[in-house]
Amino acid sequence: MDVDQRLASHRHSEFWFEDGNIVFRASNTLFCVHRGVLVRHSPALEAILAIPSGYDTDGTEQHPIVLHQISEVDFTYFLNWVYHISSVPPPPEEQLLVAILKVSHLWMISNSIKFAIGGLENLTLQPTRRLELARLYSIPQWIAPAIREIIPLSLANTTDTEAAQMGFKVYTIIAQAKEVIERERRALAAYPPSLLIAPSFSCSVRSHSRCKEAWSGFWWKKVARAILHPMNPLPLTQVLQVIVEAPLPDGMNITCRQAMVDAMVDLNGLEVEERIIEGVIRAVTSYFSSL
């Protein structure tokens, strides 16, 4: 540590133990703590500290171990959790848990990571925030649920904070996927499927024209409007449920309706939205893994 840094640094009022044997610097604050306490939490830290630094006095007040990207506040919260010193004012729960997660991820403290993740899962975090934490601290199990919550939301209402939490790459992946989904939804709504199937065994050719007319009217009035609803659009995976649960359209043979539903299932077109979302999840997961 050069002279200017030494003059700018100051000892932490709470976490400077006179019997401590290792000194860290977070921001401009020095922490003198007990190496054995930290190593007991993180066996990986012992190996990290054993790496030669070029200084015989590494880990002292003259040459503290600098914690890059760890703020004074974060390290204070982490040590408060390690030492259970109640005189340090407790932060908001999310801030405390993220601080524990940040330092634990740096030092590969698996039990602390598990504790922090478990605590954060009990909080009501925005999906973009969960996605950000998943990226920063390697929490792959949070990616899919967060993506599934974000996809239906309007990008027009996305705040600057939410966009920053997603990051440009993920925002672009999601925006492109939403455009493809919207195009598929409009195409499905505009062209009622199954109109070209032959009459069922209980329907004549003449009667079948009424079946197709009834089916087309039902589709436009009930299904297409729900798919294209501006505020609460019907997911394509729920279209069949809506059709099956709706009363039989006037003039339509029940076996013809079932035949049209079966044809829609065979075409597998209603799964396109789910396939696109799964593609987004794979793309984001792969991107996070590459960082």
KAURBEL-V451749 format. One record per backbone hydrogen bond with DSSP energy under -0.5 kcal/mol. CO is the residue of the C=O (numbers start at 0). NH is the residue of the N-H. E is the energy in kcal/mol with one decimal. If there is no record, write none. Layout:
BEGIN
[[CO	NH	E] [CO	NH	E]]
END
This chain:
BEGIN
[[1	5	-2.4] [2	6	-2.5] [3	7	-2.0] [4	8	-1.8] [9	29	-3.0] [14	31	-1.3] [16	19	-1.9] [21	32	-2.4] [22	64	-2.6] [23	30	-2.9] [24	66	-2.8] [25	28	-2.1] [27	9	-1.9] [28	25	-2.2] [29	11	-2.5] [30	23	-2.6] [30	32	-0.7] [31	16	-2.7] [32	20	-1.9] [32	21	-1.4] [32	34	-0.7] [33	36	-0.5] [33	37	-1.8] [34	38	-2.8] [35	39	-1.7] [36	40	-1.0] [37	40	-0.5] [37	41	-2.0] [41	44	-0.8] [41	45	-0.9] [42	46	-1.1] [43	47	-2.0] [44	48	-2.8] [45	49	-1.1] [47	50	-1.1] [54	57	-1.0] [56	59	-1.2] [56	62	-0.5] [58	22	-2.0] [62	58	-3.0] [62	59	-0.9] [63	65	-0.7] [64	24	-2.6] [65	67	-1.0] [66	69	-1.5] [68	70	-0.6] [70	74	-2.4] [71	75	-2.3] [72	76	-2.4] [73	77	-2.3] [74	78	-2.6] [75	79	-2.3] [76	80	-1.8] [77	81	-2.2] [78	82	-3.3] [79	83	-1.5] [79	84	-0.7] [83	85	-0.8] [84	87	-1.1] [86	88	-0.6] [91	95	-2.1] [92	96	-2.6] [93	97	-2.7] [94	98	-1.9] [95	99	-2.3] [96	100	-2.4] [97	101	-2.9] [98	102	-2.2] [99	103	-2.4] [100	104	-2.5] [101	105	-1.7] [102	106	-2.1] [103	107	-0.6] [103	108	-2.5] [107	109	-1.1] [108	112	-2.3] [109	113	-2.5] [110	114	-1.9] [111	115	-2.8] [112	116	-2.7] [113	117	-2.4] [114	118	-2.2] [115	119	-2.6] [116	120	-2.2] [117	121	-0.7] [118	121	-0.8] [119	122	-1.5] [122	124	-1.3] [125	129	-2.2] [126	130	-2.2] [127	131	-2.0] [128	132	-2.5] [129	133	-2.3] [130	134	-1.9] [131	135	-2.6] [132	136	-2.5] [133	137	-0.6] [133	138	-1.5] [138	141	-1.8] [139	142	-1.4] [139	143	-0.6] [141	145	-1.6] [142	146	-2.6] [143	147	-2.4] [144	148	-1.3] [145	149	-2.0] [146	150	-2.7] [147	151	-0.6] [149	152	-1.6] [153	156	-1.1] [154	157	-1.5] [158	162	-2.4] [159	163	-2.4] [160	164	-2.2] [161	165	-1.9] [162	166	-2.4] [166	170	-2.7] [167	171	-2.4] [168	172	-2.1] [169	173	-2.6] [170	174	-2.7] [171	175	-2.5] [172	176	-2.0] [173	177	-2.6] [174	178	-1.8] [175	179	-1.9] [176	180	-2.7] [177	181	-2.5] [178	182	-2.0] [179	183	-2.3] [180	184	-2.5] [181	185	-2.3] [182	186	-2.0] [183	187	-2.3] [184	188	-2.6] [185	189	-2.1] [186	190	-1.4] [189	191	-0.6] [191	194	-0.7] [193	196	-1.1] [199	202	-2.0] [203	207	-2.1] [204	208	-0.9] [205	208	-0.7] [205	209	-0.6] [206	209	-0.8] [206	210	-1.7] [207	211	-2.5] [208	212	-1.8] [209	213	-2.8] [210	214	-2.7] [211	215	-2.5] [212	216	-2.2] [213	217	-2.5] [214	218	-2.5] [215	219	-2.3] [216	220	-2.5] [217	221	-2.6] [217	222	-1.1] [218	223	-3.6] [219	224	-0.7] [221	225	-0.9] [222	226	-2.5] [223	227	-2.3] [225	228	-0.8] [225	233	-2.5] [234	237	-2.1] [235	238	-1.3] [237	241	-1.9] [238	242	-2.2] [239	243	-2.8] [240	244	-2.3] [241	245	-1.2] [248	251	-1.9] [252	256	-2.1] [253	257	-2.0] [254	258	-2.0] [255	259	-2.3] [256	260	-2.4] [257	261	-2.7] [258	262	-2.0] [259	263	-1.9] [260	264	-2.0] [261	265	-2.4] [262	266	-1.9] [263	267	-1.0] [263	268	-0.7] [264	267	-0.6] [267	270	-0.9] [268	271	-1.2] [270	274	-2.4] [271	275	-2.1] [272	276	-2.2] [273	277	-2.5] [274	278	-1.8] [275	279	-2.0] [276	280	-2.4] [277	281	-2.2] [278	282	-2.4] [279	283	-2.9] [280	284	-2.5] [281	285	-2.5] [282	286	-2.3] [283	287	-2.8] [284	288	-2.1] [285	289	-1.2] [286	289	-0.5] [286	290	-0.6] [287	290	-1.0]]
END
